[in-house]
Amino acid sequence: MDFRPRLVQVLRACAAVSGALLLAAVGATPAGAAGQGYLHQRSCADAPAGFAACHAILARPDAVRKSPSGYNPVDLRSAYALPSATSGSGQTVAIVDAYNDPNAESDLSVYRSQFGIAACTTANGCFRKVNQTGGTRYPRNNGGWSEEISLDVDMVSAVCPNCHILLVEASSNSFTNLGAAVDEAVKLGATEISNSYGGSEFSGETSDDSHFKHPGIAITASSGDGGYGVEYPAASQYVTAAGGTTLSHASNTRGWSETAWSGAGSGCSAYESQPSWQAANSNVTGVCARRAVADVSADADPNTGVSVYDSYSYQGSSGWLVFGGTSVASPIIASVFALAGGVTTYSASYPYGHSSSLNDVTSGSNGNCGNILCNAGPGWDGPTGLGTPNGIGAF
């Protein structure tokens, strides 16, 4: 008997199951028309308790290009009505991530050169890379976190070209090491700090809040890419939690439109107290007795992703890539704080007093909670917070 036809059927069935499991493992979804039919891949795997995963999502991994194809610096400054490239001088935006990207500085140079942005290098004092204790013995290389690092430093360059960039690489993705890296960024003079990572909330997280409690320094954290649900450190009351939107060109006065991105994290913290600036917002108090996520938002949908240059990738994709995830939103918001000249107290409190200087996002959803914790609407809502930057007035 010839078993080959049956063998072919079995192999095809196994391939289909394997493909489905792969999509489940990486949280991939069909990219649709904007994604040209490719799949999305998370740069970092889910992390166990006490550890964080980066929130970068690689869009269309099979579509590596020799030139950029996502949103570029001009697009982002237009979408968010940001000031000219002369703003941001004297500000240092720190990027805190885990592990080492050996090509971080050279990849950054490619990105800035492509878009006509002045060089930001170690030699000219604009760029600095350190480990979590401020030294130059870097942690081991990691392709997934390298993608995150490239995304983060490119977004700072796009939004605040005159800002200095401080990259602090934690020894691992444990909250202990990432927290130490945040403290080191403060010690080294960062005026803004972006954290594009997160993990499950845990009962002892309020003790870890000390790493983010730095009055006078704007600290942002991405809200997560799993849809409705809260992650840490976005839940900390001492950070500005950055949610996510789908950003599209539109034939309106602004020239752009936004809806809540279906993957943006949101909800009520299980452990963090409600800060006073949220307690004064009736939308928040109507649905949440504790700290609510998010505060503000920016583009995060991989289907409307941003251009990033990365040459060190574990996924075999290097060159010009397109990324989404709330990893895009966190460095954007940190850089908008920098354009505004920084803060004097806790950064998250600022937008709540200046919501008229934000683009209110009123449609879209990230889950089925039955209220504004997962459904965008007028005023504050979970997936998009108070909205997206409309200039720097709220920051």
N, C-alpha and C positions, 0 to 999 in steps of 0.2 A: 504494500500500500504506500502511496506517495503522501507523506505527511507535510510536504512543503506548503501547500495552500493553507492548511490549518496553522502552520507555524507563522506564516505571514500575518494571518488574522490576529494571532496572539501577540505578536510583536507590535502590531498597530495598536491594539488595545492597551498594551503596556505603555506605549509612547503617549497615548492620549491621557492615561492616568497620571503618568509622570509629569506631563505638561500641566495638568490641573493642579497637581501637588506643588509644582514650582510656582505657579501663580499664587497659590495660597500662601506659600512660604514667604514670598517677597511682597505680597500685597499688591500684585500687579493687576491692572485692569486694561482692557482694550483702549488704546489712545483715541480712537475715533477719527473723524475727519481731520481735526487739527493735528493729530499725531500720526497721520498717514498710515494707520493700521498697525503700528508697532506697539510693543508692550512697554510698560514702565517697570523699572527695577529699583528697589530700595538699595542705597549704597551700603547700609549697615543692617545686619540681622537683628532680630529682637534680642533684648538683653535680659538676663536674669535679675532677680531682686538685688538691689544695691548697685546696679550698673545702669548705664544709659546707652541708648542707641542714637546715632546721628539721624537727622531728619531729612537728609538729601534724597531726592528721588530722581533717578536718571530716566529721562524721557527718550523714547525711541532709541534704545541701545544699539540697534542695528543700523542707525542712520548717522554714523560719525561722518563729519564733513570737514573739508579743508578750509571752510570759511564759516563764520557764525551764522546761525539761523534763528535763534531765539530773540527775545527782547534784549535790546542793547542799552547803553547808558542814556542815549538821547530819548529812547522810548520811556524809560523809567522816570527821568526828570520831567518829561512832558506829562505823563500820566498822573504824577503827584505834585505838579506845579512847583517844583523845587527851584531854588535860586541858582544863579549862574555858578560856574566853576570857581569863582573867586571866594566863595564861602568855605568855612571849615578850617581855615588856617589856625594853627595852635592847638588843634584837637588831635587826640590819639585814640583811635578805635582799636580795642583789643579783641582778638578772635581767640576764644578758648575752645580747643578741640582735643581729642585723644590721639595718641600715637604720632608718628612722624610722617610728614610729606617731604621726601627728599628733594622734590622739584618745585616746592612752593614758590620760591623767589623767581626762578626762571620762567615758570608758567605765568606768574603775575606779570612779568615783563612782556610776555607775548600778548596778553589781554590788553594791557594798557597801550601798547604800541599799536595794536589793531584799531583802537578807537581814539587814537590821537591824544591820549592822556599822558602827562609828563611821567617820566620814569620814577619808580618808587623802589629804591634799592637799599641794601645795607650800606653801600659805599656813600650814598648821598644823605644817609641818616633818616630816610623816610620809612624804611622797612626794618623790622627787627624780629628775629625768631629766637625763642628761648624754650627751655624745658620748664617744668612746674616749679623749679627752685631758682629760676633765673639764669641757669647755666646753658652751655652749648653741647652738652652730652645728651643728644636727643634720644627719645624712646625708639623702639623698633618701628620699622616702616609698616604701613598698613594701607592697602589700596582703597578700601572703602572709605576710611576716614580721610584719606588724601583727596578723594573727590569732594568730601565735605569742606575741607580746608580751601580747595581751589574755588568752590562756590562762594564761600564766605569772604575771602579776600577780594574776589572779583566784584562782589556786590558793594563792598566798601568803596572800591575804586570807582564804580559806576555812579554812586550817589554822592560821595564826598571825595572828589579827586584830590583835594588839597590836604586831606587828613593823613596823618601818619598812621601806619598799621603795625600793631604789635601782635605777633602770633605766639601764643603760649600753648605748648603741647604737653598735655598731661601724660603721665607714664602709662596709664591705662584708662579704660572707660568707666572705672568705678567712680561713684559719687565722691568718695573720699579724695581721690586724685584730681578729679575735675574741680572740686571745691578749692583744693590747694592751688590749682592753676588760676582760678578767679582771684584768690587772695594775692597771688604773685603779680597778676596784672595790675591790681590796685597799687601794690608796692612800687611797681615800675612806672607809675604815672599815667595809667590809662584814664581817659576822661569818659569813655563809653566802653562797655563790654558786651559782646554778643555771644550767646550760648545757643547753638543750633542743635540741641540734643535733648533727650528726656527719657524718663522711664516711669514705671508704675509708682504711684504714691506709696508711702510707707509710714508707719506710726511714728518713727523718729525723725521725720523730715523737718519738723520745726527746729530741731537742734542743729540741723545743717543750714538753716536759714542764715546763720551768722556769716557764712561765706558770701552772701548776697546783700548783706545789710551794710551798705557803704554810702551814707548820705553824701550827696554832691557828685555821685558818679551814676550815669544812666546805664542800667543793666537790663538787657533784654533777653528773653528766652522764647524759643519757638514752642507753640502750643501742642504740637504733635500732628501726625499724619494718619491716624487711625479713625478719624471721625469722632463722633460724640464720646467724650471721656476725658478725664483730666490726667495730666502727667506732671511730674516734677523735673526741673525747677520752675516751670511755668506757673505752678500753683503758689510759689512763694509770694508773699505780699510785698517783697522788696524788689521784685523785678517787674518789668513791663512785659506782659505775656502777649506774644505776637501771633495772632490767628492768620487765616489765609483766605484769599479770594481767587476767583477766576477773572482775569483782567483781559478785556477785549476792546478792540477799536470800535468806535461808534460814531454815528453821524449826529452828534449832539454838540452843544457848546463846548463841553469839556474835551470832546474827541475820544473819550474812553467810557466804558461802562464796567461795572463789577457786580458779581454775585458771590454769595458765600461758596467757598470751595467745599465739596463733599467730604474731603479728607481732613479738614481742619479740626484740631482738638478743641473741646470746650466742655463746660460743665461746672459743677460745684465741688470744691475741694472737700475731701473727707476729714482733713485735719487742720487746715490753716484758717485762722480767724478772719472775719470780714474786715478789711481796712476801712478807715473812716471815709475815704474818698469814694468807696463803693457803697457804703451805707447811706450816703446822701443821694444815691441814684435809685429812683423808684423802680426802674426796670430790673435792676439787680436784686433789690430787696423783695421784689414780688415773686422771685423764683429761687432765691438762694439765701441761706442763713450764714454761709461761710464765704471764703474767698471765691470769687467767680472768675472763670477764664473764658474768653480772652479780654485784653484791654483795648488793643487796636489791631490793625491787620495790614497786609499788603499781598501782592501777588504770590500765589503758592501752587496753583494748579499746574501739573506737568504739561498739560495740553496748551497752556499759555505761558510756558516756561521761559527762562532767561538763558542767554548765551554764557558759556563758561569754557575756559581753556584748561584742560587737565591732561598731563602726559604720564601720570603714574596711576594706573587703575587695575584693580584685581579682576575686572570684568572683561578685560581685553579691549576695552573701548578707550581710546585716547585721542586727543586732538580737540576739535571744537565739538562740544556737547551741549545738550539742552537739559536744564535741571528745573525741577519744581520742588514742592514740599515747603513746610513752614520754615525750613532752613533758609529759604530765600527771604522770607519776611523778617526774620530776626535781625540779620545784618543791615537790611534796608532801614528798619526802624531805628537801630542804633546809630546809623549814619545820618538820619534825619535829625536826631538829637544833636549830633555833632555840628550839623549845618546851623542849628539854632544856637550854638555856642555852649552846649552842655546844660547841666541842671545845678540847682543849689540844694535840693533835698532829695526825696525819693522820686525816681523818674516816672513811675506808674501813676502818680497822683496828678501829673500835669495835664494829660489829655482830658481828664474828667472836668476840669474847669474851663476847657476851651473846645468843647465838642463842635462848635460852629465852624471851627477851622479844619474840619475833617469831612471826607466824603462819606456820607451815611450810606451803608450798604443794606438794602431792604428786601432782598430776595435771595433764595437759595437755602439749602439745608445740608446738615451733616449727619442726620440721624432721625430717629422717631421718638423723641422725648415728649412731644406734645406741647412744647412751649418755646419761648425764645432762647432757651439754653442750647437748642440745636437748630432753630429756625430763624433766619435773618428777618429783621423787621425794623421799623423806625426807632431811632435811638440806639441804646446799647442792646446788643444781643451776643450770645455765646460765640458763634463761629468767627465773627468779625469785630467784636467789641464795639467801640464807639465809631469805628469806620477806618478809613485809610487816609494817609496824609494829603492835605490840600494846602500845600505850602508848609511853612514851619511854625505857624502860629500856635499850634497845640503842643509844641515840644520845647 
